[in-house]
Amino acid sequence: METAPSLDTWTSGFLLAVALGIFLFTLLISSRNKKNLPIAFLILAFSVILFQYVLFWTRYEETFPYLVLLPPLCYYVTGPLLYLYLLRLYKKEVSFNYALHFLPAAIALIPNVVLWMKYLGLTESRIVFLKLIQQHWFIAAHMLIYTFLFFRLVYKNTDKSSELSKVRNRWTRILASLYFVFVLAYISYYVLVRFPFFSSEWDYMISVTMSLGIYTIGYFIFMQPQIFNGELYSQLFLPIKNKNESFEASLMSELFEKLTQHMEQEKPFIDNELRLVHLADQLGFSTHLLSKVINKKAGKNFNQFVNEYRLLEAQRLLSEGDASSIKSIYFDVGFNNKATFYNAFKKKFNCTPTQYRNAQTEGLKT
């Protein structure tokens, strides 16, 4: 007598991970930063793989048989998607021919389409390429090739001449390493499954490793601005050693004066994509030192420090009766989000930008 399909603690947890993955995909795809779209679809692909595994383990696969061939398709898109993201990160030209990277995925899509048409009653044809997409070592080789391409990209672009380059290389190595963990988990499954000691718990633990690898990538993508601002690395707050306090205070004051002059004269804050590494390169500082200067002398973190200048610039434009719309002003001074601008402006000036402009207009009339 066959056991009825059911969920256990492990599969329930994996189902939650699938839901979180889809939620993360939705957030990334709806954001204004289109550079993260490859990562969004990478997370979606892994969520589909994990969902199919849950169906297999819980025997719900018989209820949803039309998803059974999706994992190979998803595996074949992971490498090209992450490689596309990294190429854009390094500002490499991505030609139209890049679509050829998805050729194995396109081949894996064909049997899926045939399967769906069969369940819809649209065809009785046999499923083509079925044995081909079920070759797990082809998939493993494909993902290993892309792992090599990731690390080669880092090696060929090892440039320590700027803070941006150093942080970007470290960031890329993290992503490539996480993907490598994901590939090793995949390979280990098809190696360990051949041994008699292999059990469902081993199967689950491999999927846990895969889940952690991919969802950590998703988390790091969300934290990318903070990473490029240096805020996630404690070593960036580097103390000045073997110096007395008075010398350090004097040095901090001198560097802070150089920073404020640059902010007032060059107005780098109007760049909506400004990061700590960019500002450090402009000043000739290291991110370590610039973080320390801002924290010590301004008593703020990088985002708070930059937004203060953006708000003062917005105040100036509003006071001068600039004919620009509020939307134009918030974007022109460096804010990407109207709600963020309104909240920050109201907190600083105790009124909305519209109220501030109206008050200035009334003052001019009188």
N, C-alpha and C positions, 0 to 999 in steps of 0.2 A: 504493500500500500504506500503510495507516494505521499510525502509530507506536503502540506499546503504551503504556498509561498508565505514568507513572513520575514520581518525585520528583527535583527538582534541589536545589541548595544553598538557593536562595531559598524554595522551597515547604517544604523540610524545616524551615527556620527558622520559617516561619509556622505550621507544624504544631506546633512546640514552643510557640509563643506561644499557640496554641489550648489546649494542655494546661495551660499556666500559668494561662490565664484560667479554665479549669474548676476548677483547684486553688484559685485565689483565690476563686471563687464558693463552693466548698465551705467554705472557711475562714470566709467572711463569713456564710454562711447558718447555720452551726453555732455562731456566737458568741452570747453572751448579749445583745449590743447589737442589738436588732431595728430600731433607727433606720437601720441600714445595709443593710437588706433591699433597698430600691430600687436601691442601688448594686450589690449582689450580682447582681440580675437584669439590670442594665444591662451588667455585664461578661459575663454569660452570653450576652446577646443579641449582643454584639460578637464573642464567641468563635464563635458559630454562623455569623455573617456571614463571618468570616475562614475558617472551615472549609469553607463552601460555595465560597468563592473558590479555596481550595486544590484542591477537587474539580474545579472548572472548569479551572484551569490545568494540572492533571496528567492531565486527561481521565478521572479516576475518577468523574466525574459520571454516566457511563453505568452504573456499578456501583451508585451510590446516587442514583438519579433522584428519589426521593421527598423529597429535601431541596432541590430546585432552586428552590422558591417561598418558602423560609423567609426569605431576606434582607429582602424588603420588610416582612414582618411584624416582624422585629427592628428595622429602622430606625424603624418607626412607634411602637415602645414606648420608644425611647431618651429622647426629649424628655419625655414624661409621667413616666417613672421618675426622671429627674434633677430635674425640677421638684417632684415629690412629696418627694424627699429635702430639697431646699432649703426648701420650705414648713415641713417639720417642724423643720429647723434653726433657722428663725426663729420657731418655735412658733406658726405660723399654723393656724387651724382648717381641717381638711381634711374637707369634707362628703361625704356619700354620693354626691352628684352628680359627684364627681371621676372616677368611673368613666367618664363621658362622654369624658374625655381619651383613653381607650383605644379609642374607637369606630373610628377608622381602622385600628387594629391588629386589632380584631375583624373588620372587613370583610376585611382581608388574611388572616385566619385561615381564612375560608370556603373559598377555592380550595385551600388546603393540605389541609383536611379532605377535600374532594372527591377530590383527588389521591391521598391515602393510602387512601381507600376504593376507588378504582379499582385500585390495586396489590394490595389485599387481595381483590379480586374481589367487592366488596359492591355496586358500582354501575357503570353504564355511562354515567352522566350526563356531559354536557360540563362543563368546569371554568368556573364562573361567576366574574365579576369579574377574569378573567385579564388583560385589557388594562388595566384600571384600576390594578391593583397594579404593573404594569410601567411606569407613567408615572414616570420617574425625577425629573422636575421637580416633580411633586406631593410626592414624598418630600423633595426639597431644600427646597421651600417650607415644608413641615410642620416640618422641623428648624430652619429659620431663624426661624419664628414662636416656637418654644420658646427659641431663643437670645435673642430679644428679650425674652421673658418673664423669663428668668434675670436679665438686666442691669436690667430694670425693677424686679425685686424688690430688687436691691441698691440701686438709686437711691432707691426709696421708703422704704427702711429704713436710710438712711445716718444713723446715730446715733453720735456721738463722745462721748457723755456717760459711757460706761463702757468699760473695757478689753475686756470680753467683746464688746461691739458692734463695736469697731474691728477686733478679730481675726476675728470672724465675717464681717464685710464683706470683709476681705481674702481670707479663705478662700473665700468664695462667688465672688468675682471670679476666683480661680484656677480653680475648677471650671468656671465659665461660659466662661472663655477656652479651656480645654482642649477643651471640647465644641465651641466655635466652630472650633478647628483641625480637629477631626474633620469638621465640616460642610464646611469649605472643601476638605478633601481629597476628600470625596465629590463636590462640585460640579466640582472641577478635573478629575476623571477624565472626566466626561461632556463637558467642554469640550475637553480636550486630545486625546481619542480621535478627534476629527474631523480632526485635523491629520496630514499624512503622516509627520512625524518621530516620531509616537507609536510606542513599542515596548513589549515586555513588561517591560523594565527600568523604564520610566516607571510602568507599572501596579504593579510591585512597590514602587517608592518611595512611591507614594501610599498603598499599604497599610501600609508601614512607618510613615508619618506617622499614619495612623489608629490603628495599634497603639500607638504611643508615647503618643498623646493619651489613649486609653481606659485603658491600663494604668497610666499615670501617675496618673489619677484613682483607680484602685484602690489604688495605693501610698499616695497622700495620705490616703485613707480609713483605711488601717491606721495611718498616722502621725498621725491626727487628735488623739489625746490629747497628743502631744508638741507639735503645732502650737498647740493651745489652751493648752499650758503655756508657750509661747514658746521652746521649746528648739530649734526648727529655724531660728530667725531670729537670725543672729549680731548684728544690730543691737540686740537686746534687752539685751545685756550692755553697757550704755551707760556709759562712764567719766565720772567727774565731772571736768570740765576746769577749769583755772585755779584749782585749789584745792590748798593744801598738804596733805601726807599726814596731819598731825595732825588737821586739821579734818575730813578725809574719814573718818578712823578714828573720831573722836568722833561724827560724824553716823551712821555705820554702826552704832555701838553703840546709839545712841538709837533708831534705827529697828528694830533687831533686838530691843530690849527691848519695844517696842510690839508687834512681831510675836509674840514668845513669850507675852506677857500675853494677847493675843487667842487664841492657840492653847490656852492653859491654861484660860482662863475661858469662852470661847465654844464651844470644841471643834468647830471647823468641819470637822475631819478625819473626823468620823463620817459625813459626806456622801460616799457612794460615788462620786459624780460630781464631786467637788471638782477644780477646775482652777486653774491659776495666775491666770487672769483673774478667776475668782470671788473668790479670796482677795485679789487686788489691789483689787478693787472694795470689799470689806468694810473694808479698811484705809485706803482713799483713796490708795493708791500707784499708780504706773504699773507695768505688768508689767516694764518696763525696770529700774526701781529695785528692785522686789521680787526679781527674779532675782539682781541684784547683791548685795543684802543677804544672801540665803540662801547664795549661793555663797561670799561673802567671810567671813561670820561663822559659818556652820554647817559650811562645807566640804563641802556636799552639794548635789545637785541637788534640784529641787522634790519629786519622787516619794520620794526617800530621806528628805528632811526630814519630809514628811507621814507616811510610814510609821513613822518613829521614834515619833511621838506615838501612832499607832494601836497599836503594839506595847506601849507603856507603859500605855495604857488597857486593853488585853487583859490585861496582867500584873496590873493593879489588880483587874479583875473576877475573875480566877482566884484571886488571893490572898484575896479577900473570901469565897471559897466560894460565888460566885454559882451559882444552880441552873441557869442557862442552859446549853444544850448548846454544844459547841465551835463547831458550825456557826452557831448564833445569835450567839455572841460575835464570831467573825471578821467576820460581816456587820455587826453592830452597831457595831464600831469602825471600819468604813470599807473593809475589804477586800472585793473582789468574788469572789475565788478562794480556795478552801480550801488548795490546794497552795501558792500564793504565800504565804499566811499561815503555814502550817506551816514552809516553808523559811526565811522571814524570822525567825520566832520561834526556831527551833532555832539559827540562826546567831547570834542575839543572846544567848540564854539557855542555849545548849548542851543543850537538852532540848526535847521536844515539848510542846505545850500540855497534853496529857493527863498526861504525866509531871510537869509543873510543878504541875498541880492536885492530883495524888495526893500529891506531896511536901508541899504546903501542908496537905492534909487530915491526913496523918500527923503533921505538926508540931503541929497543933491538938489532936490526941488525946493527945499526950504532954505 
